[in-house]
Amino acid sequence: MSPPSSRPPAGVPNSGGNTKYAIVAVVLLLGVGGLVALRSFSSHPEPLPPLPSASVAQTAEPPTNPKLDDIPPPPPVEEPPEAGPAPRIAVAPNTGCESKCNEKFSTTELTQALQVRAQQARRCYNQALAQDSTLKGKVSIAVRVGPSGNVCSVGVASNDMGTPAVANCAASIFRNSVYPAPKGGCVDANVPLAFVSQSP
């Protein structure tokens, strides 16, 4: 009887040569796996590189120019305080009171308005008459009316009553009024007022 052959039967692959390669592949895989496991288990962070010392930082600066050191730095820019917008400067419009005024620019409406103020000034006299029953006299009020009916100026032109109270009161009535606009320019009017007691 012949000894058994070391060859595998027909149809069965020869595993002797392949086994060596399989073992080498397994060993390599285990080695790679071990290295990966070793890295994941070591959690020590790598130390940061040291910061440069102050002496290194100082030596890195460029040399200074001694001439530039003598120049003082520019003054700091002062910003305005935040208090809202800048104030507006109001410029008064030309009221026409500066020109030479003339009575010929007066109108019927303006004359009537001045007469109404003269009648209203009577109450100034009646109030003063309650204090002094002998009070009487004449007052003249100078009124300048601008081209738009605005009051340019009012003053007491004359007063022979012996007291300024009635004249000043009458002037304030003319001053605190708006008049019909004259035609052509401003008007200087002189309004005479006669104050006489009407009681018997």
ABEGO torsion letter per residue (X at the ends): XBBBBABBBBGBBBAAAAAAAAAAAAAAAAAAAAAAAAAAABABBBBBBBBBBAAAAAAABBBBBAAAAABBBBBBBBBBBBAEBBBBBBBBBBAGAABBBBAAABBAAAAAAAAAAAAAAAAAAAAAAAABAABBEBBBBBBBBBAAGBBABBBBABBAAGBAAAAAAAAAAAABBBBBBBBGEBBBBBBBBBBBBABX
